[in-house]
């Protein structure tokens, strides 16, 4: 009887013990997550802004008056303005083709879309040097026709496009596969043409996926370093984007200038995250 009573007592204690273990485990997991965010994200970003403002706001803003810095900012924004729309068009077309059609090479296309995620950005840039460089496959023809791709603006655009083109497609592909084709087929059966069906039925249903993909693509385009470093030639004031300009300034011991440009990149990234979060909140509010 005593043993049975003790057994019942232990069983009655289990829920409380389990609850305590659950609370402890939850606290440990949350602590680990917060610690990682603080160490890997908050502290580095804080350091960037502290160093950028270490000599005051005057020195900080004067860093952006440098012509080479202005050129780097302009080149970065121009590259993103070209790359993002092109990759958006490609991403929508590729996702639509894979999700809606059956064709030979479909699996290969899906694999190729994911390839830039697996290839080092430096290798991506080297590919274009081997193709369009002076000793590359098309180098002699390009030189004969006075066309510059490597160590010029076109090479930067191509390298940036390569490393960023999966973002829109990979954001849309699972979404379009999940949505199915029922509404599109119904629209076509009611007399809607392909373009009308796409713009009035398909696009409204995938618009948030497009927006997320564009935001991610834009963030990567402005922050890309490895591929652009290979094809740019580091020609100061001409082919140096903001990330490359940060490296140049840092190597010249111009720490305030380097961290000022880095802080601008960080602000652009923070704004991107804020926009993405706001859009997610808006989409969630509309669904509820």
N, C-alpha and C positions, 0 to 999 in steps of 0.2 A: 504493500500500500504506500509506504514511504517513497519507494522508488518510482511508482506511478505518479505520485504527487509531484516529485521533483521533475519528472519528464514533462508533465503538464505545465509546470512553472517555466521550464526552459523554452517550451514551445510558445508560451504566452509572451516570453521576453524577446522572441525573434523579430517580431515586427518593429519594435523599438530599436533593436540592434541594427536591423537592416536599414531602417530609416537613418540611423546615425552614420552607418557606412556610406549610404547614398549621399548624405549631405557632405561628408568629408571628401568623398570622391569628386563630387561636383565642385567643391571649393578648390581642390587640388588642380583639377582640369582648368577651371577658370583662371586660377593664379598662373598656371603655366602659359596659357594663351595670352593673358595680359602682359606677362613678363616678356614673352617673345615679341609682341607688338611694340612694347616700350623700347627694348634693346635694339631691335632690328629696324624699326621705323621711326618712332618718335624721337629718340636720341640723335640719330643721324640727321634728320630733318631740322631739329633744333640747332644742332651744331652748324649746319649750313647757314642758317639765318644769323646766328650769333657771330660767326666769322665774317659774314658779309657786312654786318653793321658794327664791326669791332672798332672802326675808325669814324663812326658817326654816319648820319644820313647824307651829309654832303659828299663824302667820299663814295658812299654807296650809289647815289644817283649820278655822280660824275663818271662812274664806270660805264654807264650806258651812253655817255656822250662820245665815247671812242668810236671812230668810223669803222674799225674792224668789228667791233661788237655789234654795231648797228647792221653791218653787212651780214654777220652771222645770224642775227635774229631774222632779218629779211629773208635770207636763204632758207632757214628752217621753216618759216611760215609759208613761203612760196612752195617749197617741196611738199609740205603737208597738204596745201590747197590743191595741188595737182594729183598727188598719190591717193588721197582719201576718196574723192569722187570716182576715180578710175577703178579702185579696188571695190568700191560699193557696187558699181555696175557689174563688175566681174563676179562678185560674191553673190548677188541676187541671181544672175544668170546661171552660175554654176550650181547653186543650191536648188534652183527651180528645175534645172535639167536632171540632176541626180534624184531629186525627190519625186518628180512627175513622169519621167521617161525611162524606158528600158532601151539601152543601146550598147553596142560592143565597145568595150573599154571603160564602162561605167566605174568598175572597181578601181581601175588604174587611175582615173580622174580623181576619185576620192582620195586615193593614196598620195597622188601628186599634190593635192591641196594641202595635205598635212606635212609635206616634205620640209617646208621652211622651219617648222617647229623642231625638227630633228637635226637639221644642218646648222653648224656653227655660223653665226653672222659673218665671221672673218672668211670662211670658206665661200659664203655667198658672194661677198665682194670679189674674192679671187676669181670666181667663175667669170665675172664680167671683164676682169683684167685679161684673162686668157682668151676671151672672145674678141674684145674690142681694143686691147692694148696695142702698143706699137709693134710688138712681136706676136700678137694674137692672130687668131684665124682670119679676122676681117681687118686687121690693123693696116695692112698695105693698101687695101682698097679705100679705107676711111681716110688715110693720109693723102692718097692721090686725089681724093675729092674734097680735101680740106674740111673734113668732118671730125669733130672732137667729141668723144663720148667719155672715155676714161680720163680722169683728172679734169673734168668739166661738169657743168650742171646736168646734162643728160645722164651721165653715169650715176650721179647721186640719186636722181629720180628713179632710175632702174633698180639700183641696189635697195632703195627704200621700199619700192613696190614689191620686190621679191620677198623681203622679210615680213611684210605686213599684209600681203594679199589673202592669207587664210582667215583673217579675223572675222570679216563679215560673213564669208561662206560658212565657217564652222559655227557661227552664232545662229544662222538661219536654217542650216540643214536639218538638225534634229527637230526644230520647231515645225518646219514644213512637213516633215515625215509624220509628226504627231497629229497635225491638223487634218491630214487626209485630203481627199479630192471631192467629197460629196457636194459641197457648196459650189465648187467650180463647175462640176458636171451639171448641177441644177441650173446654174446661170447660162451655160452653153445651150442646154435643152430649151431654155426660154427665149433663145434667139440672141444671146449676148456673144459678141465676137471675142477672139482671143485677147486683144488688148483691153477691151472694155471689161472682160472678166478679170483680167490681171489687176487693173487699176481700181476696180470697184469692189472686188471680192477678195482677191489674194493679198494685195498690198496692205489694205487696212488691217488684216489679221496678222501680218508679220511686221507691222511698222515698228513695234518696240524692239523686236529683234534686230531690225535694220539700224535703229538708233544706237543700241548697245554695241553692235559691231563697228559702227562708225566711230563711236567714242573710243573704243579700244584701239582701233586702227590708227586714229589720230594721235593718241597718246604714244603709241610705239613709233610712229613716223617722226614725231618731234624729238623723241629720246634716243633714237637709234645711233649707235656709235660704231660697232665693229665693222659692219658692211660698208658704211659710208667712209670710215677711216681708210679702207683699202683702196677705194675707187676715187677718192677726192684729191689725193696728192698733197693735202694740207697746204694749199695755196692761201695764205692769209688774206682775208678780205675778199676772196673770190670763191673758194670752195670749202670753206670751213663753216660747218653748221654750229649750232650752239654747244652741243656736247664736245665737238672737236675744239672749239674755241676755249672752253673751260680747261681742257688739257693743256693747250698752248699757254694760257695765262698762268696756270699753276706751275708749269715747268719753268716759266720766267720769274717765278717767285712773286707774282702779282696776285697775292692771295685774296685781297679784297675784290679785285676785278673778277677773279675766277669764281669766288663764292657768290658774288652778286649775280653773275650769269646763271650759276647753278641754282640760286634761289628763285630766279625767274622760271627756270625749268620746273622747279619744285612747285611753284605757285600754279603753273599751267597744269601740272599733274593733279594737284589738289582740287583745282576748279573742275577738271575732268571727272574726278571721283564724286564731287558734290553734284554735278549735273547728272551723272549716272544714278546716284542715290535718289535725287529728286524725281527723276523719271520713273524709277522703280516704285517710289512711294505713290506717285500719281497713278501709275498703272494699277497698283494694288488697291488704291482708293476707288478707282473706277470699277474694278471688278466687284468690290463690296458695296 
